[in-house]
Every structure is written in C-alpha cells, then in structure tokens.
Amino acid sequence: MECITCHKNELEIRIYKCPICFRMTCEDCGRREYGRVFCSSRCADQFFFGEDED
C-alpha cells in the first residue's frame, strides 16, 4: 500500500483508505474532515453533502 499522492508506503508513514473512493492516502497528503481522512476535498465534500435524492 502506498499514498496515491506522494507514494510513501506504510513503513514510512500511516496510510488511510478514503471512505468514498477507497484510494489510499497518507496522513500528510490526506484531508482530515468530519473525523475521517479523505484523499481529496472532493471526497470530503461528497461524504458530507452527498447526492440529492430523487
């Protein structure tokens, strides 16, 4: 497992799985919001705002 942004692996830094897209990100590159670590602000916004229901 390695970070999709900086390519560090789990031996160098803590790696998290984004709860939205399931890509791997490290604690330095990831975005912490809502008590979770996301790979991007787009995924963080998707988690909070979601999609409109029909």
N, C-alpha and C positions, 0 to 999 in steps of 0.2 A: 504494500500500500504506500502511495506517495501523494503528496499535495499536487493538485492539478495546476496550481499557480507557480510555486517555487520549486517543486519536485524534490522536496525533502522527504525522507521516509520516516517511519515510526521509530527508528532507532535514534534519530536526531531530534525529533520534536513530536508532540502529541498530535495525532491525526483524528479528525472527526468526519463523520458521514453526514452530508447535508440531508435534513429530513424531507426536503421537497424533491430534489433531483437525484439524490443518492451519490453525488460525486464526492470525492474525498478532498478535504481541505485541512490545513494545519491551523494551530491556534494563532499564528501570526497573520496569516492571509485571510482567515475566515472572518465573517462578520457576526458579532455577538449581539443578538437581539431576542427579546421575549424568552430569555432563559435558555436559549439554544445557540448553536454555532451553524451558520449558513455559509455556503460557498460564495454568495454574492448578495448584494442588496435586492436584486430582483427576486431571488428565492425568499428572502426575509419578508419582502412586501407581499409575495404570493401567500406565504404562510399566514400573515396577519389579515390581509384583505380578502384573499381567496377569490373565487369567481362568483359572479352573480348567478343566483338560481333562477331557472325559468319558471 
